[in-house]
């Protein structure tokens, strides 16, 4: 069975700091997809990124960047110059036959 | 455009009562998923529909849980004889394509409290 681990349960930073959220997964599948979702206080999960297992290129979208390393089974997420609006719970997900989420990392960005 | 909607947003049930939770997916989305999210945890998969067919119900925790999507659009998750451990947020998601590996759009959830 697949397993997704987000070891950091809670991170607190001051606005404008960079922050990296870690995600490690376990699988025997050769083809799979990895996701990050954001869950703000309103509760609705917001899709951030989807990456397939054959594409290890890092991706940057504005202040967000993702580092996928198949060799270490990690898919880490970095927010550059964090803002208060980034405060939320972030979930890493693995999709094989179903979408499996990690336990989430609560990010608090203080002004 | 309209996103995924769920109703009710909040539901309080006495132990032993039956509840029905509704999900309206994005129009035209083939796949529909239900998840259960306990407080402080990540969402856990319950069941998956492709159109009206329930392709995977391996995540349903007991036979008290039942889901349907009779016309391939709106879905209902029913919980019979609710127990306190059923208290959680129930999330619905839909996807344009037919596999769980595609982007899923989530609704705001229904928070169920069993007293």
Interface residues (C-beta under 8 A of the other chain):
Chain A: X4 X6 X32 X33 X35 X37 X42 X43 X44 X45 X46 X47 X50 X91 X95 X96 X97 X98 X99 X100 X101 X102 X103 X104
Chain B: X3 X33 X40 X41 X42 X43 X44 X45 X48 X56 X58 X59 X89 X91 X93 X100 X101 X102 X103 X104 X105 X106 X107 X108 X109
